[in-house]
């Protein structure tokens, strides 16, 4: 009887250990999933910001064309420079969005790996 209880205790210990290990990877996967969602939201924000800068660049180009037509070359150059700056900001925001997308994909891959270990 004593051996039976000892064997039962050892088996239950292994079962609890395996369960805890499984729970660990599940929690790890959920954490990675949350991180991926965070970076996806950041990427969306960067894309919204990029769209804003693109719109501003279009507005500045329109202003530059207007002042060119009126013969005010200095002001047209100024607005052209503003448009170029906005395009640089647009490209930067798109680059940030791509980096955030890459991080999100990495975290999703890590979450999948954690679930495979479960």
Helices and strands as residue ranges (DSSP letters): H 2-70, H 73-117
